[in-house]
Amino acid sequence: MYFLSDVDKKKLLGKILPSSRSAGVSQELRGWNWNDPPLKSAYEDRIPMYSVCSKYCPTSRDVFLSRVLKAQPKMNEKVVQGAALHRVVSTAINAFLDGREGDFDSSYDGVLRYAGAAQLPDGVRDKARKVWEFTVANCSNEVRNRASEQPHASRRDILATALPFLVEHKVTGELLGLSGLLSVDCYDYLRGVVFDLKFSQEEKDWYRLAPTGYAIVLESVYEVPVDVGCAVYAWLQGGELRLHRDLFFINDDLRSWWVEERDEKARIVAQRREPSIASECHDDCIYWEVCHGETES
């Protein structure tokens, strides 16, 4: 999922990195300036990254329901399947690093627990196996290529350059008014790219918010610049896994947009301000029943 294609590498080296160097990023929007406006949060309440970055609900009423009313979402098949396949990717990479890449069956119980399901919808296990095998095969290819270029390197050195990933990396977001424990889908520490994985074919402009937010968090904790984000779109088509990577420069506009979203969502929680119901709701909204039920009551 996180291995850049030849075209991706051309975009990164020939366009995105040169743009980031020439345009730069305003210092006030670097994560290490978390204690000064505009990054400094005006509210004591901490909110999770997904609440900041999700715009499935146009009015952010879902934030009020989940963070203020503590409403329980009704998980649907799409959400559960996405969570399961998401977990499969990180588990497969970590299993490969540990030499347990053939460990799919014994790892599947952990996938179920992560997805919050006693069992997954029909066909998900087969999809999960395809995602696992695809991920492991890509890891194996990269290691084989690096080993051929570095014949005297140890396996550990080869893995460090072939798979330069911090997967499901745990980091605190408290400096920026976020939850104390966040999980970054993937951070490529050699290229300085932060990834966010979406099991969806539908691209949305606001899917760039999560990589942006995680980049600012990483800057706040480690005080190193993170200028490149990537939203990875993955879906199964004809039994085969398809990928599209949206690589982008995490510029001032995206950083400011993320700060605006954080402040707006935090304001809803702090002031217990109830937003209106959106004029158009998604059919698969996990808060649809409680949202409309609250209104009807």
C-alpha positions as CSV (number, residue, x, y, z in Angstrom):
1,M,0.0,0.0,0.0
2,Y,2.7,2.4,1.0
3,F,5.3,1.6,-1.7
4,L,5.5,4.4,-4.2
5,S,5.2,3.5,-7.9
6,D,7.7,4.8,-10.4
7,V,5.2,7.5,-11.4
8,D,4.7,8.4,-7.7
9,K,8.4,8.7,-7.3
10,K,8.7,11.0,-10.3
11,K,5.9,13.2,-8.9
12,L,7.6,13.3,-5.5
13,L,11.1,14.1,-6.7
14,G,10.2,16.2,-9.7
15,K,7.2,18.2,-8.4
16,I,6.2,17.9,-4.8
17,L,9.5,18.2,-3.1
18,P,10.7,21.1,-5.3
19,S,7.4,22.9,-4.6
20,S,7.8,22.4,-0.9
21,R,11.3,23.8,-0.9
22,S,10.4,26.8,-3.0
23,A,7.1,27.7,-1.4
24,G,8.0,26.6,2.2
25,V,5.7,26.4,5.2
26,S,4.9,29.3,7.5
27,Q,6.6,28.8,10.8
28,E,3.4,29.5,12.8
29,L,1.9,26.4,11.1
30,R,4.7,24.1,12.0
31,G,3.8,21.6,14.7
32,W,6.7,22.5,16.9
33,N,4.9,25.9,17.4
34,W,2.0,24.1,19.2
35,N,2.1,26.5,22.1
36,D,1.4,29.6,20.0
37,P,-1.6,30.7,17.9
38,P,-3.0,29.5,15.6
39,L,-1.9,26.0,16.6
40,K,-2.5,26.5,20.3
41,S,-5.9,25.1,21.1
42,A,-8.3,27.5,22.9
43,Y,-10.2,24.6,24.6
44,E,-9.4,22.1,27.3
45,D,-11.5,19.3,25.8
46,R,-9.4,16.9,23.7
47,I,-10.9,15.4,20.6
48,P,-9.8,12.5,18.4
49,M,-8.2,13.1,15.0
50,Y,-11.1,11.4,13.2
51,S,-13.5,13.9,14.6
52,V,-11.4,16.7,13.3
53,C,-10.8,15.3,9.8
54,S,-14.2,13.6,9.1
55,K,-16.6,15.6,7.0
56,Y,-19.1,12.9,6.3
57,C,-21.6,15.0,8.2
58,P,-21.8,18.5,6.6
59,T,-22.9,20.2,9.8
60,S,-20.6,18.3,12.2
61,R,-23.6,17.1,14.1
62,D,-21.9,13.7,14.4
63,V,-19.2,15.3,16.6
64,F,-21.9,16.6,19.0
65,L,-23.6,13.2,19.2
66,S,-20.4,11.3,19.8
67,R,-18.4,13.6,22.0
68,V,-21.2,15.5,23.9
69,L,-24.1,13.1,24.1
70,K,-21.8,10.0,24.0
71,A,-24.2,8.4,21.5
72,Q,-23.2,4.9,20.4
73,P,-22.9,4.6,16.6
74,K,-24.5,1.8,14.7
75,M,-21.6,0.2,12.8
76,N,-22.6,-0.9,9.3
77,E,-21.0,-3.5,7.0
78,K,-19.0,-0.9,5.0
79,V,-17.4,0.5,8.2
80,V,-16.6,-2.8,9.7
81,Q,-15.1,-4.2,6.5
82,G,-13.0,-1.1,6.1
83,A,-11.7,-1.3,9.6
84,A,-10.9,-5.0,9.2
85,L,-9.0,-4.6,5.9
86,H,-7.2,-1.6,7.3
87,R,-6.0,-3.7,10.2
88,V,-4.9,-6.5,7.8
89,V,-2.4,-4.2,6.1
90,S,-0.7,-3.1,9.2
91,T,-0.7,-6.6,10.7
92,A,0.8,-8.1,7.5
93,I,3.6,-5.5,7.4
94,N,4.5,-6.1,11.0
95,A,4.2,-9.9,10.6
96,F,6.6,-9.7,7.6
97,L,9.1,-7.7,9.7
98,D,8.9,-10.3,12.4
99,G,9.3,-13.2,9.9
100,R,5.6,-14.3,10.4
101,E,4.3,-13.5,6.9
102,G,2.5,-16.8,6.6
103,D,0.6,-16.2,9.8
104,F,-2.7,-14.9,8.3
105,D,-5.1,-17.4,9.9
106,S,-3.8,-16.9,13.5
107,S,-3.8,-13.1,13.0
108,Y,-7.4,-13.0,11.8
109,D,-8.9,-13.1,15.3
110,G,-7.0,-9.9,16.1
111,V,-8.5,-8.4,13.0
112,L,-12.0,-9.2,14.3
113,R,-11.3,-7.6,17.6
114,Y,-10.0,-4.5,16.0
115,A,-13.0,-4.2,13.7
116,G,-15.3,-4.6,16.7
117,A,-17.0,-7.6,15.3
118,A,-17.7,-11.1,16.5
119,Q,-17.7,-12.0,12.8
120,L,-17.3,-10.1,9.6
121,P,-19.7,-10.0,6.6
122,D,-19.6,-12.8,4.1
123,G,-16.6,-12.7,1.8
124,V,-14.5,-10.4,4.0
125,R,-12.2,-13.2,5.0
126,D,-11.4,-13.8,1.3
127,K,-10.8,-10.1,0.7
128,A,-8.7,-9.9,3.8
129,R,-6.5,-12.8,2.6
130,K,-6.1,-11.1,-0.8
131,V,-5.0,-7.9,0.9
132,W,-2.6,-9.8,3.2
133,E,-1.0,-11.7,0.3
134,F,-0.7,-8.5,-1.8
135,T,1.0,-6.7,1.1
136,V,3.4,-9.5,1.9
137,A,4.3,-10.0,-1.8
138,N,5.1,-6.3,-2.1
139,C,7.2,-6.4,1.0
140,S,9.1,-9.4,-0.3
141,N,9.8,-7.8,-3.6
142,E,11.2,-4.7,-2.0
143,V,13.4,-6.7,0.3
144,R,14.6,-8.8,-2.6
145,N,15.5,-5.7,-4.6
146,R,17.3,-4.0,-1.7
147,A,19.2,-7.2,-0.9
148,S,20.5,-7.4,-4.5
149,E,21.8,-3.9,-4.2
150,Q,23.3,-4.3,-0.7
151,P,24.9,-7.8,-0.7
152,H,26.9,-7.2,2.5
153,A,24.1,-5.6,4.5
154,S,22.4,-7.5,7.4
155,R,18.8,-8.4,7.2
156,R,18.0,-5.7,9.7
157,D,19.7,-3.0,7.5
158,I,17.9,-4.3,4.4
159,L,14.5,-4.2,6.2
160,A,15.2,-0.6,7.4
161,T,15.7,0.6,3.9
162,A,13.3,-1.6,2.0
163,L,10.4,-1.1,4.5
164,P,11.1,2.3,6.0
165,F,7.7,2.4,7.6
166,L,6.4,3.2,11.1
167,V,3.0,1.4,10.7
168,E,0.2,2.2,13.1
169,H,2.7,4.5,14.9
170,K,1.4,5.6,18.3
171,V,1.9,9.3,19.1
172,T,0.3,11.8,21.4
173,G,-1.8,14.6,20.1
174,E,-2.3,16.4,23.4
175,L,0.0,19.3,22.4
176,L,-2.5,20.2,19.8
177,G,-5.7,19.6,21.8
178,L,-6.2,16.1,20.4
179,S,-6.5,12.7,22.1
180,G,-3.5,11.5,24.0
181,L,-3.0,8.5,21.8
182,L,-3.2,8.7,18.1
183,S,-2.3,6.1,15.5
184,V,-0.7,7.1,12.3
185,D,-1.5,4.7,9.5
186,C,2.1,4.9,8.1
187,Y,5.0,7.2,8.2
188,D,7.8,6.7,5.7
189,Y,10.8,8.0,7.7
190,L,13.2,8.0,4.8
191,R,11.1,10.1,2.4
192,G,9.2,12.0,5.1
193,V,5.8,11.0,3.8
194,V,2.8,10.4,6.1
195,F,0.1,8.1,4.7
196,D,-3.6,7.7,5.4
197,L,-5.3,4.6,4.0
198,K,-8.9,4.6,2.7
199,F,-10.6,1.4,1.5
200,S,-12.6,3.3,-1.0
201,Q,-12.5,4.2,-4.7
202,E,-14.3,7.5,-4.2
203,E,-11.8,10.4,-3.8
204,K,-12.6,13.3,-1.6
205,D,-10.7,16.6,-1.1
206,W,-11.0,16.4,2.7
207,Y,-9.3,13.0,2.8
208,R,-6.1,15.2,2.7
209,L,-7.0,16.5,6.2
210,A,-5.9,13.4,8.0
211,P,-2.3,13.2,6.6
212,T,-2.1,16.9,7.2
213,G,-3.1,16.6,10.8
214,Y,-0.8,13.7,11.5
215,A,2.1,15.6,9.9
216,I,1.5,18.6,12.3
217,V,1.3,16.1,15.2
218,L,4.6,14.5,14.2
219,E,6.2,17.9,14.0
220,S,4.9,18.8,17.4
221,V,6.4,15.7,19.0
222,Y,9.6,15.1,17.0
223,E,10.3,18.7,15.8
224,V,11.2,17.6,12.3
225,P,9.5,19.0,9.2
226,V,6.9,16.7,7.5
227,D,6.0,18.2,4.2
228,V,4.5,15.4,2.1
229,G,1.2,13.6,2.6
230,C,-0.5,10.8,0.7
231,A,-4.1,9.5,0.8
232,V,-4.0,5.9,-0.4
233,Y,-7.2,4.7,-2.0
234,A,-7.6,0.9,-2.2
235,W,-10.4,-1.3,-3.5
236,L,-11.0,-4.8,-4.9
237,Q,-12.1,-5.0,-8.5
238,G,-12.6,-8.3,-10.2
239,G,-10.9,-10.1,-7.3
240,E,-7.8,-8.0,-7.6
241,L,-6.6,-5.2,-5.4
242,R,-6.4,-1.7,-7.1
243,L,-4.6,1.3,-5.7
244,H,-4.4,5.0,-6.3
245,R,-2.1,7.3,-4.3
246,D,-2.9,11.0,-3.9
247,L,0.5,12.5,-3.1
248,F,0.6,16.2,-2.1
249,F,2.5,19.0,-0.5
250,I,1.2,19.8,3.0
251,N,1.1,23.5,2.4
252,D,-0.2,26.5,4.4
253,D,-3.7,26.2,3.0
254,L,-4.1,22.6,4.1
255,R,-2.6,23.3,7.5
256,S,-4.9,26.3,8.0
257,W,-7.9,24.2,6.9
258,W,-7.0,21.5,9.5
259,V,-6.7,24.1,12.2
260,E,-10.1,25.6,11.3
261,E,-11.7,22.2,11.5
262,R,-10.0,21.4,14.8
263,D,-11.2,24.7,16.3
264,E,-14.7,24.3,15.0
265,K,-15.1,20.7,16.3
266,A,-13.5,21.6,19.6
267,R,-15.9,24.6,20.0
268,I,-18.9,22.3,19.5
269,V,-17.7,20.0,22.3
270,A,-16.6,22.8,24.7
271,Q,-19.8,24.9,24.3
272,R,-22.1,21.8,23.9
273,R,-23.5,23.5,20.9
274,E,-25.9,21.3,18.9
275,P,-25.6,21.7,15.1
276,S,-28.6,21.2,12.9
277,I,-29.3,18.1,10.9
278,A,-27.8,18.2,7.5
279,S,-30.1,18.8,4.5
280,E,-28.7,15.6,2.9
281,C,-27.6,12.7,5.0
282,H,-25.5,9.7,3.8
283,D,-27.5,6.4,3.8
284,D,-24.7,4.7,5.6
285,C,-24.2,7.3,8.3
286,I,-23.4,5.4,11.6
287,Y,-25.3,8.1,13.6
288,W,-28.4,8.3,11.4
289,E,-30.8,6.6,13.8
290,V,-29.7,8.4,16.9
291,C,-29.5,11.7,15.1
292,H,-33.0,11.6,13.7
293,G,-34.3,9.9,16.8
294,E,-33.1,12.8,18.9
295,T,-34.9,15.2,16.7
296,E,-38.2,13.2,16.6
297,S,-38.2,13.0,20.4
